[in-house]
């Protein structure tokens, strides 16, 4: 694989000086971070520009030379950036990227709003149009305390940020979407045509059976048998609450691996035995608790995947790399039918799709998964073309073409 990456690097014409830009580097390893780490293999000398950086929480980023905005100097900013949303546009507009030929922003928020010069090529790898401004705006407003003044202020702030975002979306020279879902959103919300979709880098997890580590054995949660699994950032749009409610209703064991601002809220929900489906008998005497685990070593995550009854991803995902990695392990996946990764998993026999974000849909999907008879050898046929090497090959060939065209256009113009 290393020789393949070296060949790809060599193919980049004229060796442009490259910079990467990402919204914020203050969360543990997730899907977007896997993309950045893959790009680091392609551009090992490219610095990573961002608004704020937390080295303790974002240990994955230690391979990068990180360059932050002025927000880094605000003591609480790196862990509470949401309170500074109104300053994020300025943070990216004031980043000095003048020394670079090629700038690649990986973004679901403000990083696409950097300001570049005519002789620079800015390529935006779009994870999604900003969720809290478009697709999940009402969810965000609904999560705020029911205080009229606060609601009015939030609405005004979102309207201001949306106006800026509409301008920022047109600053890049090219947008490459992460999925066809995101491609459609770019057209719907920004009115722009994009490059063809390049699906993200997916690590090829091993099929070696790892034993449960002493860390998990000695944790206060005993790893059960016949459990369902969630591996996710604990944020509202992931709809982990649906997984908790569905497993409570069905008396299924559930392990949730992840961190995020919704953790305490989800733990409280998991302790609540009063959840009731409409027109159904209330739950009584929930048999199995919901187990929460923080970030654990990758080989232990693989072990949890290999031994679970299925991965639950009830929210509408922009892509959903974890689902594809789960399919690589030949494990059932229950996911929203409109999620980006569903575009790839349509022919995966062990994929069950929900039609909407609802407890009832998820319950029916779990029941269907358990009743579906699938031979063990019916696995995921396309795993070899969605790994990191494939992503880098597709991405580099696209970048080389775009950069060559850009150099021709700028030389003709000059």
Buried (B, 14 or more C-beta within 10 A) or exposed (E): EEEBBEEBBEEBEEEBEBBBBBBBBBBBBBBBBBBBBBBBBBBEEBBBBBBBBBEEBBEBBEEBEBBBBEBBEBEEBBEEBEEBBEBBBBBBBEBEBEEBBBBBBBBBBBBBBBBBEEEBBBBBBBBBBBBBBBBBBEBBEEEEEEEEEEBEEBEEEBEEBBEBBBEBBEBBBBBBBBBBBBBEBBEEBBEBEBBEBBBBBBBBBEEEEBEEBEEBEEBEEEBEEEBBBBBBBBBBBBBBBBBBBBBBBBEBBBBBBBBBEBBEBBBEBBEEEEBEBEEEEEBEEBEBBBBBBEEBEEEBBBBBBBBBBBBBBBBBBBBBBBBBBBBBBBBBBBBBBBBBBBBBBEEBBBBBBBEEBBBBBBBBBBEEBEEEEEEEEEBBEEBEBBBBBBBBBBBBBBBBEBBEEBBEEEEEEE
